[in-house]
Amino acid sequence: MSKKVGVLLINLGTPEQPTAQSVRQFLAEFLSDRRVVDIPKVLWMIILHGVILRIRPKKVAKLYQSIWFDDGSPLMHYSRKQQQALQQALADQDIPVELAMTYGKPSMTDAGKSLAKQGVEHIIVLPLYPQNSRTSTAAAFDSLARSLGKCPHVPGLTWVSDYHDHPGYIAALAQSVEQYWQQYGKGDHLLMSFHGIPQRLERIGDPYPKQCRTTAKLLAEKLGLEDHQWQKAFQSRFGREEWVKPYTDETLEDWGKKGMGRVDVIAPSFSVDCLETLEEIQIQNQEIYLEAGGKDYHYIPALNAEPDHIEFLASLVKEYLPAK
């Protein structure tokens, strides 16, 4: 008799409210993770609690307030929609789907307990990070491992490490771009903006930047773009050290100074829209481009719970089903 299979979707996490207190609580957990920030712990704790958590929460809370939905942050809103849509897509195979966050709620423990109550004995763990990084995928693995340490037994596990070059993922990205172009017209340049990581992490073996470059190349090929029609870049850098280049904001500023026409921007490392896409890319970087002299700017939304994306995720889950 085959074991019942369930799916655990994992995303990063989000403050529960757009308030300084809630943001401070979330950032304290997130930025204390050694997978995310690995500078000497004593020094970092002084910086984190003495400076960052005193200054940054109020600023970040205001940013969240500008994009907050009635049912929570955009990341939570769209992640829940993904969970519900994927659950429906897999309903014919009786595969329950739960959502957990690496930081905050819903927790890995709560999601695991829910799957256990539904009779699940084997979990397909699907971090919603197309590209694999120690700062995201590995951090999710650590969080899951800690939660499993509280279980009376460990269920069967299948871990989906990444899907950065999966034809279904590339096709879903391309379809989202093409649909946007059909509705709003096509820009002169397509910028693919990926979340950045420190350059030294790539030097010591983090596969993320290379996988991002592969995703960008495959998407450009799928869209039939020439080399001069697209560019890849990396956003959201933090601190003073060098991060993987080129930088999204500097690229857009340079393009603006050159008086480029319309630029379309997509963020392929984000499975759902969140603070980094809706506020940083759609608002801040648009201002950078236009103020530098650029003519027109369009943000192409993340895949979120669009039918093509859910269809791909469902097919991906089926690829990882254990043999009967």
Secondary structure, DSSP 8 states (H G I E B T S, - for coil): ----EEEEEEE----SSSSHHHHHHHHHHHTT-TTT--S-HHHHHHHIIIIIHHHHHHHHHHHHHTT-BTTB-HHHHHHHHHHHHHHHHTGGGT--EEEEESSSSS-HHHHHHHHHHTT--EEEEEES-SS--IIIIIHHHHHHHHHHTTSSS--EEEE----TT-HHHHHHHHHHHHHHHHHH---SEEEEEEE--BHHHHHTT--HHHHHHHHHHHHHHHHT--GGGEEEEEE---SSS-BSSSBHHHHHHHHHHTT--EEEEE-TT-SS--IIIIIIIIIIIHHHHHHTT--EEEEE---TT-HHHHHHHHHHHHHT----
